[in-house]
Amino acid sequence: MGYKDKIDLTRLPEHVAIIMDGNGRWAKGKGKLRVFGHHNGVLSVRDVVEGAGEIGVKYLTLYTFSSENWNRPSFEVTAIMELLISTINKEIKKLMENNVRLNAIGDLDMLPGKCNKELKGAIERTSGNTGLVLTLALSYSSRREMVQATRNIALKVKAGELDPADITEELFAQNLYTHNMPDPELLIRTSGEHRISNYLLWQIAYAELYFTNKLWPDFRRDDLFEAIYDYQHRERRFGMTSEQVN
């Protein structure tokens, strides 16, 4: 029996976020350039997206490219951007067939013009789909996101549109990139690293964290199912006692 058969489909996490880590190390382990790992990581993305949609996960957010990744060697950054364009073009038909709606968060203006154009086109083309919402975190920094949200709120206060006493957690969340989706209930990180890396810091306040030693190119849908199975066997107390929860 696989993990898919063990999952209680009535208690799925509505939103799963993933830090896709290990492409470079996977490639180096095979004596290849890091870019080879990124190319193979696309296969994992495809399989995990299909797996998430298959069981009924509503939101899947993938840490695709952080704001810090711009500091990598220029040839690797260029290769990743070119890969992003080609992947979008290749996968758009599959997204439509699987009723997946594409979304993106981050400082998208930092993306090369062609990349930004292709991304926006794919988002528009899939906007009518009603299944899984696949969000790519691109040129993304959680700290920068929170600073921008604070700046937006401060401008409203300065303009007299908002009283400081009316600033709440809910208002702050409404000014984040993720204002139109629920917070992740499950965060998965591959490659054996145990850190968050500036990813959805506000949003994962109560998420369950799942770490696996598998490098991203080796991660497949059954690994996603295993993570969800593990999630379903945790007690989520939100500050309460076990007795209160049960």
Secondary structure, DSSP 8 states (H G I E B T S, - for coil): --HHHHS-GGG--SEEEEE---HHHHHHHTT--HHHHHHHHHHHHHHHHHHHHHHT--EEEEEEEEGGGGGS-HHHHHHHHHHHHHHHHHHHHHHHHTT-EEEEES-GGGS-HHHHHHHHHHHHHTTT--S-EEEEEEEE-HHHHHHHHHHHHHHHHHTTSS-GGG--HHHHHHTSTTTTS---SEEEE-TT-----SSSTTTTTT-EEEE-SS-GGG--HHHHHHHHHHHHTS---TTS-HHHH-
